[in-house]
Amino acid sequence: MDAYDAIITKRDTRSYLPDPVEPELLDRVLRAARMAGSAKNAQPTRIVAVTDPDTRARLADCGDFTSWIGSPPVVLVLTCPVETGRLFDLGRMAQNIMVAAHDAGLATCPVTFQHQDRLREVLGLAADVEGPHAITLGHPGPPPEANPLRAPRIALEELVHRERW
Ligand SMILES: Cc1cc2nc3c(=O)[nH]c(=O)nc-3n(C[C@H](O)[C@H](O)[C@H](O)COP(=O)(O)O)c2cc1C
């Protein structure tokens, strides 16, 4: 799969097999995360890689739309310092993870943790660190019959304003 194909064919997946992710594949994905650029190359982001089933089950309560995240065998919690709020840096890292995982035949989905107090307790995050998003990771399970969130993208003409708004 070339880079363009990996980008345009990647879809977010909430159905996973229980099989663990092979350590070499997880390592490959994490190395892709590491290479994401950051503003001024400050590299402020950190990843908490969670595979423990009890911890994964507890993470499900840290978001409003995360009831399903006990099932993927890996949850990569993306963290950054609270003060600087480096969401663009986190986003770049997230996309590297998801494209590299897709290329390796693994499924992923971004999730949001609205309840940072609970996340802090579950993961023991440092006080000056937050984890607004995570990427679930695993071998894809059977596709769901219908997924209302799997909407087509808006047309290119709607997305792009050429030269001026
Ligand atoms: C910033 C961000 C936060 C998201 N948070 C959640 C979430 O909390 N729970 C969830 O099930 N999906 C979450 N998603 C996944 C989106 O619903 C998904 O990207 C969208 O439906 C497009 O999916 P597709 O690429 O398969 O078409 C999130 C996606 C993004 C980019």
The ligand as a Gaussian input file, in Angstrom:
#p B3LYP/6-31G(d) Opt

LIG

0 1
 C      -10.940000      14.348000      17.356000
 C      -11.797000      13.105000      17.213000
 C      -12.472000      12.596000      18.304000
 C      -13.249000      11.443000      18.192000
 N      -13.859000      10.924000      19.309000
 C      -14.578000       9.772000      19.189000
 C      -15.158000       9.171000      20.357000
 O      -15.048000       9.674000      21.492000
 N      -15.825000       8.007000      20.192000
 C      -15.955000       7.395000      18.973000
 O      -16.552000       6.323000      18.913000
 N      -15.432000       7.946000      17.850000
 C      -14.733000       9.108000      17.932000
 N      -14.146000       9.658000      16.812000
 C      -14.246000       8.972000      15.509000
 C      -15.163000       9.722000      14.519000
 O      -16.495000       9.461000      14.815000
 C      -14.761000       9.288000      13.106000
 O      -13.496000       9.841000      12.834000
 C      -15.724000       9.719000      12.018000
 O      -16.965000       9.115000      12.220000
 C      -15.209000       9.364000      10.624000
 O      -15.049000       7.972000      10.518000
 P      -14.588000       7.296000       9.130000
 O      -13.198000       7.781000       8.844000
 O      -14.609000       5.812000       9.369000
 O      -15.545000       7.741000       8.081000
 C      -13.380000      10.805000      16.919000
 C      -12.695000      11.337000      15.807000
 C      -11.910000      12.455000      15.947000
 C      -11.159000      12.983000      14.740000

